[in-house]
Amino acid sequence: MKCAVIGAGNGGQSMAGHLALMGIDVRIYDIDEEKINQIKNKGGIELTGKISGFGKLSTVTTVMEEAISGANLIMVVTDSTAHRAVAESIATHLSEGQIIILNPGNFGSMEFARIFNEKGVKKDVIIGETESLVYACRSPHPGIAEIRNIKRELNLSTYPAKRTIEVIGILQKLFPQFRAGENVIQVGLSNINAYHPTFTMFNAARIEYVKGDVKFYVEGATPSVVKVAEKVDQERIAIGRVFGVRVPTSLDLLKKFYHAQGETLYEAIKSVENYKISKAFSSLNARYILEDIPMLLVPISQLGRLVSVETLAIDTLISMGTLLLERDLRVGARDLKSLGLEGKTIVEIKRELKG
């Protein structure tokens, strides 16, 4: 197995180091030349926390072709705001039989498929996505990653879903926690990151006042704020119901990921070990708003409109982000057009999801 990890952020370095420790030939790619040079000088990734050791990397590069040439598996571990650029960059370098997994996807596998189709890619490649990143992690410096926790299980689906079982069979030796999701709509709707904007924006004043010195979940997820997150859950679930898929609550997800304890979402959040030390970003100009609203909440809102499900809580959060950052977060966001769903009926979409 040869694996290319696209993205050298927190998740990308954690995944690259972990796979290298498993004995996999790992290449890592990022557009940040300074970061790549620092990782190259170290020769790999030093992991601490739940997994420890030094993962030696075979290739550390800013050249996409070097990273993915000959790789059986391409793990995309970037913010989903970069998915479009990654898809366009790798389209001309793909080989037969390669597997591309977005970690997580936020419906991005559909955007990859649309871009590959527009660029005339004829090779048999498999595109899939997970509902979350397998690690809770941080990278304090390039070449060092701290894995604070590892999710116990999480869903993965290919687009279309007919190849999911095939991919799960290949990947389970590396990631035994992967389970077959129903389709990429279900997997996308199940991304627990949907509650990040709620906890961020309802704590905006404090985050700005103390420059992020806030325990994001312990202090930020108060009972009233959690109720808003549960409203978002209800809307996600209602949309999934129309598509004929089961979408879990955030409480369900925390119990599945981390064996969280408690009868309510509020109680479960307080029980997760890595949440007890997680700090807020030092500014509102961070991915919990800049990624999770345009790349997750906006497409969920669009799917709601498509199937006539009201998304008052989600739309309110999108508007709040727009007001706080003084920029329209719907502009350039992931929408039905970018996902290749514009003008299609629910029946047509379901057929394409299945394949």
C-alpha positions in Angstrom: 0.0 0.0 0.0 1.2 3.5 -0.9 -0.7 6.4 0.5 -0.7 10.1 -0.4 -1.9 12.4 2.4 -3.1 15.7 1.0 -2.9 18.5 3.6 -0.3 18.9 6.3 -2.4 20.5 9.0 -3.4 18.9 12.3 -5.3 16.0 10.8 -3.0 15.5 7.8 0.2 15.2 9.9 -1.6 13.0 12.4 -2.8 10.6 9.7 0.6 10.6 7.8 2.5 9.8 11.0 0.1 7.1 12.0 0.0 5.4 8.6 3.8 5.5 8.5 4.0 3.8 11.9 1.8 1.1 10.4 4.5 0.4 7.8 2.8 2.2 4.9 4.7 4.1 2.3 3.4 7.6 3.0 3.8 10.8 1.0 2.5 14.1 2.3 1.6 17.2 0.2 0.8 20.8 1.2 0.9 24.1 -0.6 2.7 25.7 2.4 6.3 25.5 1.3 7.7 26.6 4.7 5.7 23.9 6.5 6.7 21.3 4.0 10.4 22.2 4.4 10.2 21.9 8.2 8.6 18.4 7.9 11.2 17.4 5.3 14.0 18.5 7.5 12.6 16.2 10.3 12.1 13.4 7.8 8.6 12.6 9.1 6.1 13.2 11.9 6.7 12.8 15.6 3.5 11.6 17.2 2.6 12.0 20.9 -0.6 11.2 22.9 -2.8 8.2 22.1 -0.2 7.1 19.5 3.5 7.8 20.0 6.5 7.3 17.8 8.2 8.7 14.7 6.6 8.1 11.4 9.1 8.3 8.6 7.7 9.7 5.3 8.9 8.7 1.9 8.0 11.9 0.2 7.3 15.4 1.5 6.4 17.8 -1.3 4.5 20.8 -2.7 4.2 19.1 -6.1 0.9 17.2 -6.4 2.1 14.8 -9.0 5.0 13.7 -6.8 2.5 13.0 -4.0 -0.1 10.9 -5.8 1.9 9.2 -8.6 1.7 5.5 -7.9 -0.4 5.9 -4.7 -3.1 3.3 -4.2 -4.8 5.5 -1.6 -5.2 9.3 -1.5 -6.4 10.6 1.8 -7.5 14.3 1.5 -7.2 15.8 5.0 -7.6 19.5 4.2 -10.3 22.0 5.2 -13.2 21.4 2.9 -12.7 25.0 1.6 -9.7 23.6 -0.3 -11.6 20.6 -1.8 -12.3 22.4 -5.1 -8.7 23.3 -5.6 -7.5 19.8 -4.6 -9.9 18.1 -7.0 -8.8 20.4 -9.9 -5.1 19.8 -9.1 -5.2 16.0 -8.9 -7.6 15.5 -11.9 -4.9 15.4 -14.5 -2.6 13.1 -12.4 -5.0 10.3 -11.5 -4.3 6.6 -12.3 -6.6 3.6 -12.7 -7.9 2.1 -9.5 -6.9 4.9 -7.1 -9.1 5.4 -4.0 -9.7 9.0 -2.9 -11.2 9.5 0.6 -12.1 13.0 2.0 -11.6 13.1 5.8 -14.2 14.4 6.5 -16.2 15.1 3.3 -19.0 17.6 4.0 -20.6 16.3 0.8 -17.3 17.0 -1.0 -17.2 13.6 -2.9 -20.0 14.9 -5.1 -18.1 18.0 -5.9 -15.0 15.9 -6.7 -17.1 13.8 -9.0 -18.5 16.8 -10.8 -15.1 18.4 -11.3 -13.6 15.1 -12.6 -16.5 14.8 -15.0 -16.0 18.4 -16.2 -12.3 17.8 -16.8 -13.0 14.6 -18.7 -11.5 12.1 -16.3 -12.2 8.7 -17.7 -10.1 6.6 -15.3 -11.8 4.2 -12.9 -11.2 6.0 -9.5 -13.2 5.6 -6.4 -14.3 8.7 -4.4 -15.6 8.6 -0.9 -15.8 10.5 2.3 -16.1 10.1 6.1 -18.5 11.7 8.5 -15.6 13.0 10.6 -11.8 13.0 11.0 -10.7 9.8 12.8 -8.5 11.8 15.2 -9.0 14.5 17.7 -5.6 16.2 17.3 -3.4 19.2 17.2 0.0 20.0 15.6 1.9 22.5 17.7 4.8 22.7 15.2 5.4 21.2 11.7 6.6 17.6 12.1 4.9 17.2 15.5 1.3 16.0 16.1 -0.5 15.3 19.3 -3.3 12.7 18.9 -5.6 13.5 21.9 -8.2 10.9 21.0 -9.2 8.4 18.3 -12.8 7.9 17.3 -14.1 4.4 18.1 -16.1 4.1 14.9 -17.3 6.4 12.1 -19.2 6.0 8.8 -17.7 6.2 5.3 -19.5 6.1 2.0 -18.4 6.2 -1.6 -20.1 8.2 -4.3 -21.9 6.3 -5.6 -22.5 4.0 -2.6 -22.3 0.8 -4.6 -18.5 0.7 -3.9 -18.6 1.4 -0.2 -18.2 -2.2 0.9 -15.3 -2.7 -1.4 -13.5 0.3 0.0 -14.3 -0.6 3.6 -12.8 -4.1 3.0 -9.5 -2.5 1.7 -9.2 0.2 4.5 -10.3 -1.8 7.6 -6.9 -3.2 8.2 -5.7 0.4 8.5 -8.8 1.9 10.1 -10.9 -0.8 11.7 -13.3 1.8 13.0 -14.7 2.6 9.5 -18.3 1.4 9.0 -20.4 1.5 5.8 -22.6 4.6 5.6 -25.8 4.5 3.6 -24.7 7.2 1.1 -22.8 10.5 1.1 -25.9 12.5 1.9 -26.3 10.6 5.1 -22.5 10.8 5.9 -22.5 14.6 5.2 -25.6 15.3 7.3 -23.9 13.3 10.1 -20.9 15.5 10.5 -20.8 16.6 14.1 -18.9 19.7 13.1 -22.3 21.2 12.5 -22.4 22.3 16.1 -19.1 24.2 16.0 -20.6 27.5 14.7 -23.2 27.4 17.5 -20.7 27.1 20.3 -18.4 29.7 18.6 -20.8 32.4 17.8 -22.8 32.3 21.0 -19.5 32.8 22.8 -18.2 35.5 20.4 -17.8 38.3 23.0 -15.9 36.2 25.4 -13.7 34.6 22.7 -12.7 38.1 21.5 -12.3 39.5 25.0 -9.9 36.9 26.2 -8.3 36.1 22.8 -9.5 32.5 22.8 -8.6 31.6 26.3 -11.9 29.7 26.6 -12.4 26.0 27.2 -14.5 25.6 24.1 -16.8 22.8 25.2 -16.5 23.0 29.0 -17.3 26.7 29.2 -18.8 27.4 25.8 -21.4 24.6 25.6 -23.8 25.9 28.3 -27.3 24.4 28.6 -29.0 27.2 26.6 -26.4 27.1 23.8 -26.6 23.3 23.6 -30.3 23.7 23.0 -29.5 25.6 19.8 -27.2 22.8 18.7 -30.0 20.3 19.3 -32.3 22.4 17.0 -29.7 22.0 14.3 -29.8 18.3 15.0 -33.5 18.2 14.5 -33.2 19.9 11.1 -30.4 17.6 9.9 -32.5 14.6 10.9 -35.6 15.9 9.2 -33.7 16.4 5.9 -32.2 12.9 6.2 -35.7 11.4 6.7 -36.9 12.8 3.3 -33.8 11.2 1.7 -34.7 7.9 3.4 -31.5 7.8 5.6 -31.0 7.8 9.3 -29.1 10.8 10.6 -27.8 10.5 14.2 -28.1 13.2 16.8 -24.9 14.8 18.2 -25.5 12.8 21.3 -25.5 9.6 19.3 -22.3 10.6 17.6 -20.5 11.4 20.8 -21.5 8.0 22.3 -20.3 6.3 19.1 -17.1 8.2 18.7 -15.9 8.5 22.3 -18.2 6.4 24.4 -19.5 9.6 25.9 -21.6 9.3 29.1 -24.9 11.0 29.9 -28.6 11.1 28.9 -28.4 14.5 27.3 -26.1 16.2 24.8 -25.0 18.6 27.5 -24.0 15.8 29.8 -22.2 13.9 27.0 -20.1 16.9 25.9 -18.9 17.4 29.5 -17.8 13.7 29.7 -15.5 13.6 26.7 -11.9 13.6 27.9 -10.3 15.6 25.0 -13.1 18.2 25.1 -12.1 19.0 28.7 -8.8 20.6 27.4 -10.0 21.9 24.0 -9.6 25.7 23.7 -11.5 28.0 21.4 -9.7 29.7 18.5 -8.3 33.1 19.4 -10.4 34.8 16.8 -13.8 34.4 15.1 -11.9 34.3 11.7 -11.3 30.6 12.1 -12.5 27.4 10.5 -15.4 26.8 13.0 -17.1 29.7 11.2 -15.2 30.1 7.9 -15.3 26.4 7.0 -18.2 24.9 8.9 -20.8 27.5 7.8 -20.1 27.7 4.0 -19.0 24.1 3.6 -21.5 22.4 5.9 -24.4 24.5 7.1 -25.0 26.2 3.8 -25.3 22.9 1.8 -27.5 21.5 4.5 -29.7 24.5 4.2 -29.8 24.1 0.4 -30.7 20.4 0.8 -33.5 21.5 3.2 -34.9 23.9 0.7 -34.7 21.2 -2.0 -36.8 18.8 0.1 -39.1 21.5 1.6 -37.7 21.1 5.2 -37.5 24.4 7.1 -34.0 25.1 8.5 -34.7 28.1 10.8 -31.8 27.4 13.2 -29.3 26.6 10.5 -30.3 29.7 8.5 -30.1 31.9 11.6 -26.5 30.7 12.3 -25.5 31.4 8.7 -26.9 34.9 9.1 -25.1 35.4 12.4 -21.8 34.4 10.9 -22.4 36.9 8.0 -23.1 39.7 10.5 -20.2 38.9 12.8 -17.6 38.6 10.0 -19.2 41.3 7.8 -19.0 39.0 4.7 -21.7 36.9 3.0 -20.8 33.3 3.9 -23.2 32.0 1.2 -21.0 33.5 -1.5 -18.6 30.8 -2.8 -20.2 28.3 -0.4 -20.9 24.7 -1.3 -24.3 24.6 -2.9 -26.5 22.4 -5.0 -24.8 23.6 -8.2 -21.3 22.9 -7.0 -22.5 19.5 -5.8 -24.0 18.7 -9.2 -27.5 18.5 -7.8 -29.1 21.7 -9.2 -32.3 21.0 -11.1 -32.5 17.4 -10.1 -35.4 15.7 -8.4 -35.2 13.8 -5.1 -35.8 10.6 -7.1 -32.9 11.4 -9.5 -30.5 12.2 -6.6 -31.4 9.0 -4.7 -30.6 7.0 -7.9 -27.3 8.7 -8.4 -26.3 8.3 -4.7 -26.9 4.6 -5.0 -25.2 4.1 -8.4 
